[in-house]
Amino acid sequence: MAALGLALLGLAACQPAPTGTARPHGLTPQNSTPAGTTETSSATSPQRSKLIGMANPASVHCVDAGGKLEIRTGSSGGQYGVCHMPDGNSCEEWSFFRTGQCKAETLQNR
């Protein structure tokens, strides 16, 4: 049985290398950029960026309500959105999205 295993290993080692180039799923010779990405030309190296499928619903809600969105960095290092309304009120975007009311208290402890 061991001799059979060695014979098979020997045969496998004698096989020629595959003629085609292995490509990741979704790539073709004409299009070497995966679907869902874009590639920018660069002399040193290509850069790819993924396409975003959906906008942040809280940000969209702010803008649709006539507000302007500002992204801030909190004391803990996390980012959050502040919605500035035309009437002068400002509020945290997700609180405004959930309640429908833009209240300055939602910006406390940030």
N, C-alpha and C positions, 0 to 999 in steps of 0.2 A: 504494500500500500504506500509506503514511504517512497519507493521507486517511482510510482505513478505520479505522486505529488511533485517530485523533483523533475520528472519529464515534462509535466505541464508548466512548471516554472521556466524551464529551459525553452520551451516553445513560445511562451509569452514574451520572453526576452528577445526572441528572434523576430518578432513581428515588427513591421515597419511602422514608423510614426504616422499618425493621422495626417492626411493631406490638407484638410480644411483647418482654418483657424477657429478655435472655440470662441464663441461669442456669448455674452450674458443674454438671458431671455429678453426679448423685445428689441434686439439690435439687428440690423441688416447691414450688408456691405454698403448700400447707398446711404443709410442713415445710421451713423454710429452714435447718435445722441439718443438716450432712452426717452421713451414717450413721457411727457409730463415735466421735462426739463428743457432749459434753453442753454445754449452754449455761446459764449462770447469769444471772439478771436483775440488771441494774445500771442506776442512773439515768444514769450517764455513758456507759458503753460495755459491751457484752456481753463476757463472757470465755468462752473455750472451752477445755476440757481433753480430751485424748485418753484413751480407755479403755485400760487396760493389758490385754493379752491373756494374759500368762503371768507368774507370779511367778518370781523368781530361784531356780533349783533348789537352789543351795547354801544359801540362806536357809531354804527349805522343809525341807531335810534337817536342818538344825540344830534347827529348832523341832519337827519330827517325832521327833527323838531326845531330846526333853525339854529342849533348851537354850533360852537366851534370846539373841537377836541384838542386837548393838550395832554401829552404823556409826561408823567412825572416819575421820579424815583423816590421811593419812600425811605424812611430811616433804616429799615431792615434790608434795603437794597433791592426790593421788588419794585416793579413798575405798575402804575395804575393810571387810568384815564380820568381827566377832569373835563367835564362838559361846561362850557361857558355859554350861558343863554343870552339872547338879545336884551332881556330885561335887567341884566346885571348879575343875576344869580349864577352861582357856580356850584357844582356838585360832583360826586363820584359817579362815573358813567354807569356802573352796574347797578347801583342803588336806584338811579334814575330809570334805568331799563326795567327793573323789577317793580318799582312802585308807581312810576309815571309822574313822580314829583321831584323837582330839583331843589334840594334843601342843602344849605351850606353845612349843616351839622354832619353830613355824611363825609366831610373832609377832615373831621377831627381825628386825632390819633393816627395820623398818617406819617 
